[in-house]
Structure formats: C-alpha cells, structure tokens
Amino acid sequence: MNHLDKTAKTLLQRLLGLVPGDNGGKKADFGGFCGVWTEADEAEFRENSEDLRRVNPRDS
C-alpha cells in the first residue's frame, strides 16, 4: 500500500469512528448525556421498551 492510500484509509477510519481509541470526535457530542440516568430512569426505560426486545416468531 502506498503512502497516499494509507493516509486516505487512515483519514476515512478516523472520520467514520472506526479507529480503536478514536471516536472521530463524536463522544463530545453526547457527553452531556453520559451517566445522567438514575436507576429509576433506567428501570422505567427498560420496562417501557421491553416489547422492542421481543422477537415475534412470525417475523423470522
């Protein structure tokens, strides 16, 4: 792989967030939401989204 190809591949990986340890700057976009749920919030979410985790056998 030549230098230009390697550079292009590296840039694409970073922009798409595919490089381990590098999230392409996206983490900062959601930093305000990280760790803000209480245990009660999580329990309510899990209860309200339970139907979304069930697979209907007729759909498979």
ABEGO torsion letter per residue (X at the ends): XBAAAAAAAAAAAAAAGABBGBAGGAAAAAAAABGABBAAAAAAAAAAAAAAABBBAAAX
